[in-house]
Amino acid sequence: MRRLFLAAAAACALTLPLLAQNPRAAQPTQAFQAGAPATQSQRPAAPPLGPQEWAIDGNHSAAGFSVKHNVVSTVRGQLGAITGKIEYDGKDVTSVKADVAIDMTKINTQNERRDTHLRSNDFFDVANHPALTFKSKRAEPGAAGKFKVVGDLTIRGNTKEVVLDVDGPSPILSSAAPNGGVNVLTGASATTKISRKEFGVLWNNLIESLPVVGDEVTITIDLELRRNAVVGK
């Protein structure tokens, strides 16, 4: 037994200096550490666009809203990133289809206390409903440079049919892509007005009996869309 103890002590004496010289040797590699973040190469690649699909350029697209406060002033705010897909054949606005989501966790009215309240259960309840979604049903032509998109808007888990008034699509332009190819670009701006109360965005009965926050909310979505140029077209 005494010999085993002495052998173990000798092994420790040899190992400890090595660990002191290279403390990382005692730690598991990052790939096997609990909670280690996935590397960029591990993230799934975005699926390729369909024949009429356009990618939403998040750097040049935005969503916002405005609502009356105490009847006399207007509060404006920005929402978070817009994701999803848009379909458009590049010719006929009736071919337009939209299936998008807008991040509500990033709501920003330039007032942190108010933004925290808007994210709470009193208003948008973003912990349970982190996104606003819109899925189109049909597009209808209008005056030159304008059209309407009818679809289902979902806020806080409540869905209502709304009509988006759209300026666009803008003329399709070509742009050099970072990979040396060519992108084609277009864009549009859509606006709709909703009753927040119809979507369950309510404070409490006492406050709602006063004109503190208006019921009518204007939502505006500005989109820049892009896709790869099709050779020969």
C-alpha positions in Angstrom: 0.0 0.0 0.0 2.8 2.4 0.9 4.4 1.7 -2.5 1.1 2.5 -4.3 0.9 5.8 -2.4 4.4 6.8 -3.3 3.8 6.0 -7.0 0.7 8.1 -7.0 2.5 11.0 -5.3 5.3 10.8 -7.9 2.8 10.9 -10.8 1.2 14.0 -9.4 4.6 15.6 -8.9 5.3 15.1 -12.6 1.9 16.2 -13.8 1.4 19.4 -11.9 4.3 21.3 -13.4 3.1 20.4 -16.9 -0.4 21.8 -16.1 1.2 25.0 -14.7 3.0 25.5 -17.9 -0.1 24.8 -20.0 -3.3 25.5 -17.9 -5.5 24.9 -20.9 -4.5 21.3 -21.0 -6.7 20.8 -17.9 -9.8 22.2 -19.7 -12.0 20.4 -22.3 -11.8 21.8 -25.8 -14.4 24.5 -26.7 -16.2 22.1 -29.0 -17.1 19.9 -26.0 -17.7 22.5 -23.3 -21.3 22.8 -22.2 -23.0 25.7 -23.8 -20.2 26.4 -26.3 -21.5 28.6 -29.2 -21.9 27.0 -32.6 -19.4 28.2 -35.2 -20.5 30.1 -38.3 -19.8 27.0 -40.4 -22.2 25.0 -38.3 -25.2 27.3 -39.1 -27.5 26.0 -41.9 -27.2 27.9 -45.2 -30.2 29.9 -46.3 -32.3 28.0 -48.8 -32.1 29.2 -52.4 -34.7 31.5 -53.7 -37.6 30.1 -55.7 -38.1 31.3 -59.3 -40.2 34.3 -58.2 -38.9 34.9 -54.7 -37.0 37.9 -53.5 -34.8 38.2 -50.5 -35.5 41.0 -48.0 -32.5 43.2 -47.6 -32.4 43.7 -43.8 -29.9 46.6 -44.0 -32.3 48.7 -46.1 -35.7 47.6 -44.8 -37.5 48.8 -41.7 -40.9 48.7 -40.0 -42.4 51.4 -37.8 -45.6 52.6 -36.2 -47.3 55.7 -34.9 -50.1 56.3 -32.4 -51.7 59.3 -30.8 -50.8 60.2 -27.2 -53.3 62.3 -25.1 -55.0 63.2 -28.4 -52.5 66.1 -29.0 -49.3 64.5 -30.0 -48.0 61.5 -32.0 -45.6 58.9 -30.6 -43.5 57.1 -33.3 -41.5 53.9 -32.9 -39.4 51.4 -34.8 -39.8 47.7 -34.7 -37.1 45.0 -35.2 -35.8 43.0 -38.2 -38.2 42.0 -41.0 -37.8 38.4 -42.1 -39.7 36.1 -44.5 -40.2 36.0 -48.2 -41.8 38.0 -51.0 -42.9 36.6 -54.3 -43.2 38.8 -57.4 -42.8 38.0 -61.1 -41.3 41.4 -61.8 -44.2 42.4 -64.1 -47.7 42.1 -62.6 -48.5 43.3 -59.1 -51.2 40.7 -58.8 -48.4 38.1 -58.6 -47.2 39.7 -55.3 -47.3 37.4 -52.3 -45.9 38.1 -48.8 -45.2 36.0 -45.8 -43.2 38.0 -43.3 -42.5 38.4 -39.6 -41.4 41.5 -37.8 -39.4 41.3 -34.5 -41.4 42.9 -31.7 -38.7 42.4 -29.0 -36.7 45.3 -30.5 -39.5 47.9 -30.2 -37.9 51.4 -29.8 -39.6 54.7 -29.1 -36.5 56.4 -27.8 -37.7 56.0 -24.2 -36.4 52.9 -22.4 -39.1 52.9 -19.7 -41.9 53.2 -22.2 -40.3 50.5 -24.5 -40.1 48.1 -21.5 -43.8 48.8 -20.8 -44.8 48.2 -24.4 -43.0 44.9 -24.4 -44.8 43.8 -21.2 -48.1 41.9 -20.9 -49.9 45.3 -20.7 -49.4 45.8 -24.4 -47.5 43.4 -26.8 -46.5 40.6 -24.4 -43.4 39.9 -26.4 -42.3 37.2 -24.0 -45.1 35.0 -25.5 -45.6 36.8 -28.8 -42.1 37.9 -30.0 -43.2 38.6 -33.6 -45.9 40.4 -35.7 -46.7 38.4 -38.8 -48.4 39.1 -42.1 -49.5 36.6 -44.7 -51.1 37.9 -47.9 -54.2 36.4 -49.5 -54.3 38.5 -52.7 -52.9 41.6 -54.3 -55.1 44.1 -56.2 -53.9 46.7 -58.7 -54.5 50.4 -58.1 -53.5 53.7 -59.6 -50.1 53.9 -61.3 -47.3 53.0 -58.9 -49.7 51.8 -56.3 -51.5 48.6 -55.3 -53.2 46.9 -52.4 -52.3 43.7 -50.6 -55.0 41.9 -48.5 -53.9 39.5 -45.9 -53.9 38.2 -42.3 -52.1 40.3 -39.7 -51.3 38.6 -36.4 -50.4 40.6 -33.3 -50.2 39.1 -29.8 -51.8 35.9 -31.1 -54.8 37.6 -32.5 -55.4 37.5 -36.3 -57.4 40.0 -38.4 -57.7 40.7 -42.1 -56.1 44.0 -43.1 -55.4 45.9 -46.3 -51.9 47.3 -47.0 -51.7 50.3 -49.2 -48.5 49.9 -51.2 -46.4 52.4 -53.1 -44.4 50.5 -55.6 -42.9 48.2 -56.7 -40.1 50.5 -57.8 -38.5 50.0 -61.2 -36.2 47.0 -61.2 -32.5 48.0 -61.2 -29.3 46.1 -61.5 -26.5 46.2 -58.9 -23.1 44.6 -58.6 -23.1 41.8 -56.0 -20.2 41.3 -53.6 -19.4 37.9 -55.1 -18.8 39.5 -58.5 -22.3 38.6 -59.9 -25.2 40.9 -60.5 -28.3 41.5 -58.3 -31.6 43.0 -59.4 -33.3 45.3 -56.9 -36.8 46.6 -56.3 -38.6 48.1 -53.3 -42.0 49.2 -51.9 -43.5 50.9 -49.0 -46.7 49.6 -47.4 -49.0 51.3 -44.8 -52.0 50.1 -42.9 -54.1 51.4 -40.0 -55.4 49.1 -37.3 -57.4 49.2 -34.1 -54.9 48.0 -31.4 -57.9 47.0 -29.2 -59.1 44.5 -31.9 -55.7 42.8 -31.6 -55.9 42.6 -27.8 -53.3 45.3 -27.2 -55.0 46.8 -24.1 -53.7 48.3 -20.9 -56.4 48.3 -18.3 -60.0 49.5 -18.1 -59.2 52.6 -16.1 -56.5 53.8 -18.5 -58.4 52.7 -21.6 -61.3 54.9 -20.5 -59.0 57.9 -20.9 -57.4 59.1 -24.2 -53.9 58.4 -23.0 -53.0 56.0 -25.8 -54.9 56.2 -29.1 -56.7 53.2 -30.5 -55.7 53.7 -34.1 -52.2 52.6 -34.9 -50.5 53.3 -38.3 -48.0 50.6 -39.3 -45.4 51.3 -42.1 -43.2 48.8 -43.7 -40.3 49.8 -46.1 -38.7 47.0 -48.1 -35.7 46.7 -50.3 -35.8 43.4 -52.2 -33.1 41.7 -54.2 -32.3 38.5 -56.1 -29.7 37.2 -58.5 -30.0 38.3 -62.1 -31.3 35.7 -64.5 -29.0 35.2 -67.5 -30.7 36.1 -70.8 -33.5 38.2 -69.2 
